[in-house]
Amino acid sequence: MCRAIMAMVRGGKSYINHAYEVWGEGSAVARVLKASVPGLDTTDALNELATASAEVLELVAARSVLGRLTDAMKVPLNTRIFVPLTDPVGYWVDESSAKPVSVGAVAQMTLLPAKIAVILPITKELARLGTPKSEVLIRNMLVRSITTAQDTRLLSAVEGEGDTPNGWGHGVTAVESNGDAHRDVVALWDGYDGAAESAVIVTDPRTAAAMALIRTSGGIALFPDCGPRGGSVMGVPLLTSRGSPAGQLTMVDANAIAYGEGLIRLDKAEHATLEMRDDPTGDSVTPTGTTLVSMFQTNSVAIKVEQETNWTAPRAGAVVIVTGATYV
């Protein structure tokens, strides 16, 4: 998808021919561009665009916390689902005896699409470079922006407003760290009421690095399998994210999480005027914002990425949070 946008900037009106020359007529980028043009859209247009979008989605999933929760339940958006609130109970029974009914509470809900949007202005010179390094640079900036936005909300205690979801910490009473990593991990387990086999701990890379440096009085690493890229803590998978608040440890039952993801949409604009703020004042009601910059006048191009996603809040006891951890 990034190559398609860059080809449209570099090739002008003949961007499809440009894609043929650079990447080949049978390349994915050429097929996507061909599928997006009326009259050239034959039978595989939607499939090509969906495939390109899925490739970007895979990159986001590989870096986001939700995408790395292998035990989480992935469900379609806009579809009614049943989420277990308590586990059903099994019973021993004698031969010919009546079997008790296993009682387990479930809730019905529909995950409505909530949108993450990223607008990245870049210079046309960067877009026209066409080198592998420039493609990777633009792609990584877009993927990091989406994953950080998703993880920041997910690991927060924020109550969602409008169409946005709640953070996992909303309504959860966090435990204040006393500066002892061993006791903080014990506090996580003390408050945890989920399944041990699907437990996951999430923190920021700096806190994970600090935990990896902790030594016992005998010089032995207290958490030998822990590091800034993740690992494990006492056998429990550890995920790190730049979106996690500094000094926060979050323990969650991945099996108690349901989430949905829609396709990622990419678009570009070369003649738009952007409001260069991360808190824009303009909207559909008040269309004129402040700090306006013309993409045409500054020889720039704006790349817009949108992803639809949403998740359920963990049930009571399925998430425990320790805050204020400082180990070094």
KAHU-V287978 format. One record per pair of residues at least 24 apart in sequence whose C-alpha atoms are under 8 Angstrom apart, sorted by the first residue. I is the first residue (numbers start at 1). J is the second residue. D is the distance in whole Angstrom. If there is no record, write none. Layout:
i & j & d
I & J & D
I & J & D
//
This chain:
i & j & d
1 & 29 & 7
1 & 32 & 8
1 & 52 & 6
1 & 53 & 7
1 & 56 & 8
1 & 266 & 7
2 & 135 & 7
2 & 138 & 7
2 & 139 & 6
3 & 29 & 6
3 & 135 & 7
4 & 29 & 5
4 & 30 & 8
4 & 32 & 7
4 & 33 & 6
5 & 267 & 7
5 & 268 & 7
5 & 303 & 8
6 & 127 & 5
6 & 128 & 7
6 & 130 & 7
7 & 128 & 8
9 & 124 & 7
9 & 127 & 7
9 & 128 & 7
9 & 301 & 8
10 & 127 & 7
10 & 128 & 5
28 & 52 & 8
50 & 263 & 7
53 & 263 & 6
53 & 264 & 5
53 & 265 & 7
54 & 263 & 7
54 & 264 & 7
56 & 143 & 8
56 & 264 & 7
57 & 263 & 7
57 & 264 & 6
59 & 143 & 7
60 & 143 & 6
60 & 144 & 8
60 & 146 & 7
60 & 147 & 6
63 & 147 & 7
64 & 147 & 5
64 & 148 & 8
64 & 150 & 7
64 & 151 & 6
64 & 241 & 8
65 & 151 & 6
65 & 239 & 7
65 & 241 & 7
66 & 259 & 8
69 & 200 & 8
69 & 254 & 6
70 & 254 & 8
71 & 198 & 6
71 & 254 & 5
71 & 255 & 5
72 & 254 & 5
72 & 255 & 5
72 & 256 & 7
72 & 257 & 5
72 & 258 & 6
72 & 259 & 8
73 & 255 & 7
73 & 256 & 8
73 & 257 & 6
73 & 258 & 5
73 & 259 & 6
74 & 258 & 6
74 & 259 & 5
74 & 260 & 6
75 & 258 & 7
75 & 259 & 6
75 & 260 & 5
75 & 261 & 8
76 & 111 & 8
76 & 260 & 5
76 & 261 & 7
76 & 262 & 8
77 & 110 & 7
77 & 111 & 5
77 & 112 & 6
77 & 113 & 6
77 & 260 & 5
77 & 261 & 7
77 & 262 & 7
77 & 309 & 8
77 & 310 & 8
78 & 110 & 6
78 & 111 & 6
78 & 112 & 5
78 & 113 & 7
79 & 110 & 5
79 & 111 & 7
80 & 108 & 7
80 & 109 & 6
80 & 110 & 4
80 & 111 & 7
81 & 108 & 6
81 & 109 & 6
81 & 110 & 6
82 & 106 & 6
82 & 107 & 6
82 & 108 & 5
82 & 109 & 7
83 & 107 & 5
83 & 108 & 6
83 & 109 & 7
83 & 258 & 8
84 & 256 & 8
85 & 315 & 6
111 & 259 & 8
111 & 260 & 7
111 & 310 & 6
111 & 311 & 7
111 & 312 & 8
112 & 310 & 7
113 & 163 & 8
113 & 262 & 8
113 & 308 & 5
113 & 309 & 6
113 & 310 & 6
114 & 163 & 6
114 & 164 & 6
114 & 165 & 7
114 & 308 & 5
114 & 309 & 5
114 & 310 & 6
115 & 163 & 8
115 & 164 & 7
115 & 306 & 7
115 & 307 & 6
115 & 308 & 4
115 & 309 & 6
116 & 146 & 7
116 & 149 & 7
116 & 150 & 7
116 & 306 & 6
116 & 307 & 5
116 & 308 & 6
116 & 309 & 8
117 & 146 & 8
117 & 304 & 7
117 & 305 & 6
117 & 306 & 4
117 & 307 & 7
118 & 142 & 7
118 & 145 & 7
118 & 146 & 7
118 & 303 & 8
118 & 304 & 6
118 & 305 & 5
118 & 306 & 6
119 & 302 & 6
119 & 303 & 6
119 & 304 & 4
119 & 305 & 6
120 & 302 & 6
120 & 303 & 5
120 & 304 & 6
121 & 300 & 7
121 & 301 & 6
121 & 302 & 4
121 & 303 & 6
122 & 300 & 6
122 & 301 & 6
122 & 302 & 6
122 & 303 & 8
123 & 298 & 8
123 & 299 & 6
123 & 300 & 4
123 & 301 & 6
124 & 299 & 6
124 & 300 & 5
124 & 301 & 6
142 & 305 & 7
146 & 307 & 8
147 & 243 & 8
148 & 241 & 8
148 & 242 & 6
148 & 243 & 5
149 & 243 & 7
150 & 243 & 8
151 & 241 & 7
151 & 242 & 8
151 & 243 & 5
151 & 244 & 7
152 & 242 & 8
152 & 243 & 4
152 & 244 & 6
152 & 245 & 8
153 & 243 & 8
155 & 243 & 7
155 & 244 & 6
155 & 245 & 7
155 & 250 & 8
156 & 244 & 8
156 & 245 & 7
164 & 310 & 8
165 & 310 & 6
165 & 311 & 7
166 & 313 & 7
167 & 313 & 7
168 & 313 & 6
168 & 314 & 7
168 & 319 & 7
169 & 319 & 8
169 & 321 & 7
172 & 319 & 8
172 & 320 & 7
172 & 321 & 8
173 & 321 & 8
174 & 320 & 7
174 & 321 & 5
174 & 322 & 6
174 & 323 & 7
175 & 321 & 6
175 & 322 & 5
175 & 323 & 6
176 & 322 & 6
176 & 323 & 5
176 & 324 & 6
176 & 325 & 8
177 & 322 & 6
177 & 323 & 6
177 & 324 & 5
177 & 325 & 5
177 & 326 & 8
178 & 325 & 7
179 & 325 & 6
179 & 326 & 6
179 & 327 & 6
180 & 327 & 7
181 & 211 & 7
181 & 325 & 8
181 & 327 & 7
184 & 322 & 7
187 & 322 & 8
188 & 251 & 7
188 & 320 & 6
188 & 321 & 7
188 & 322 & 7
191 & 317 & 7
191 & 320 & 6
192 & 251 & 8
192 & 317 & 5
192 & 318 & 6
192 & 319 & 7
192 & 320 & 6
193 & 316 & 8
193 & 317 & 5
193 & 318 & 6
194 & 252 & 8
194 & 253 & 5
194 & 256 & 8
194 & 317 & 6
194 & 318 & 5
194 & 319 & 8
195 & 253 & 6
195 & 255 & 8
196 & 253 & 8
198 & 253 & 6
198 & 254 & 6
198 & 255 & 6
199 & 236 & 6
199 & 237 & 7
199 & 251 & 7
199 & 252 & 6
199 & 253 & 5
199 & 254 & 6
200 & 236 & 6
200 & 237 & 5
200 & 238 & 6
200 & 239 & 7
200 & 251 & 6
200 & 252 & 5
200 & 253 & 6
200 & 254 & 7
201 & 233 & 8
201 & 236 & 7
201 & 237 & 6
201 & 238 & 5
201 & 239 & 6
201 & 249 & 7
201 & 250 & 5
201 & 251 & 4
201 & 252 & 7
202 & 238 & 6
202 & 239 & 5
202 & 240 & 6
202 & 241 & 7
202 & 244 & 8
202 & 249 & 6
202 & 250 & 5
202 & 251 & 6
203 & 238 & 8
203 & 239 & 7
203 & 240 & 5
203 & 241 & 6
203 & 244 & 6
203 & 245 & 8
203 & 246 & 8
203 & 247 & 7
203 & 248 & 6
203 & 249 & 5
203 & 250 & 6
204 & 228 & 8
204 & 240 & 5
204 & 241 & 5
204 & 242 & 6
204 & 243 & 7
204 & 244 & 5
204 & 245 & 7
204 & 246 & 6
204 & 247 & 7
204 & 248 & 7
205 & 229 & 6
205 & 230 & 8
205 & 240 & 5
205 & 241 & 6
205 & 242 & 7
206 & 246 & 8
207 & 246 & 7
207 & 247 & 6
207 & 248 & 8
207 & 325 & 7
207 & 326 & 7
207 & 327 & 7
208 & 240 & 7
210 & 327 & 6
210 & 328 & 6
211 & 327 & 7
214 & 327 & 8
246 & 324 & 8
246 & 325 & 8
247 & 323 & 6
247 & 324 & 5
247 & 325 & 4
247 & 326 & 6
248 & 321 & 7
248 & 322 & 6
248 & 323 & 4
248 & 324 & 6
248 & 325 & 6
249 & 321 & 6
249 & 322 & 5
249 & 323 & 6
249 & 325 & 8
250 & 319 & 7
250 & 320 & 6
250 & 321 & 5
250 & 322 & 7
251 & 318 & 8
251 & 319 & 6
251 & 320 & 5
251 & 321 & 6
252 & 314 & 8
252 & 318 & 5
252 & 319 & 4
252 & 320 & 7
253 & 314 & 8
253 & 318 & 5
253 & 319 & 7
256 & 314 & 6
256 & 315 & 7
256 & 318 & 7
257 & 311 & 7
257 & 312 & 6
257 & 313 & 7
257 & 314 & 6
258 & 311 & 6
258 & 312 & 6
259 & 309 & 7
259 & 310 & 6
259 & 311 & 4
259 & 312 & 6
260 & 309 & 6
260 & 310 & 6
260 & 311 & 6
261 & 307 & 8
261 & 308 & 6
261 & 309 & 4
261 & 310 & 7
262 & 307 & 6
262 & 308 & 5
262 & 309 & 6
263 & 307 & 6
263 & 308 & 7
264 & 305 & 7
264 & 306 & 6
264 & 307 & 5
264 & 308 & 7
265 & 304 & 8
265 & 305 & 6
265 & 306 & 5
265 & 307 & 6
266 & 303 & 7
266 & 304 & 6
266 & 305 & 5
266 & 306 & 7
267 & 303 & 6
267 & 304 & 5
267 & 305 & 7
268 & 301 & 7
268 & 302 & 5
268 & 303 & 4
268 & 304 & 6
269 & 295 & 8
269 & 301 & 6
269 & 302 & 5
269 & 303 & 7
270 & 295 & 6
270 & 296 & 6
270 & 300 & 6
270 & 301 & 5
270 & 302 & 6
271 & 295 & 5
271 & 296 & 5
271 & 301 & 8
272 & 296 & 7
272 & 302 & 8
//
